[in-house]
Amino acid sequence: MPEAAFTTPEYKLFPSPRNRHREVFLHEVFVPHPYALVDLPSFDLQGKYSLFAAHRLADAKNGQLATFELEADAIKFGSTFRPD
């Protein structure tokens, strides 16, 4: 059974069933493309990461939230990710 959604101060999050690590890490990148394919393992990241379908509460924008243990991974993802 999939994990239930939960709410943070900024987002309502729905965990990806493909997550290896089931936690929200400190470094976050919001992707405002809810249907884009985000393949985090293909970015050759150094630390732990997780992906969530996200509803941003401030402006009701839907998308995806990638979270990273390491700031360098968040920067790498943010600068190289391009929606399909």
C-alpha positions, 0 to 999 in steps of 0.5 A: 500500500502506498504511503499516505500524503503528508504536509510540510509548511510549504508543500503537500507531498506524495512520496514516489513509490520508487524512493529508496530513502523515504524522507525529506532532505534539507536541500530541495528543488521544486520542478513545476512540471507535474508530469515530467519524468524525473529519473534521479538515479541517472544524475549520478548523485553522491548522497541520498535523495528522494522525489515527491509529487508536490502541491506548493501551498503558497501558490497552489502550483502542482509539480514535483519536489526533489530533495537531496542530502547534499547541497552539491547534488541539489545544485547539480540537479537544478542546473542540469534537469530539463523537462522532457 
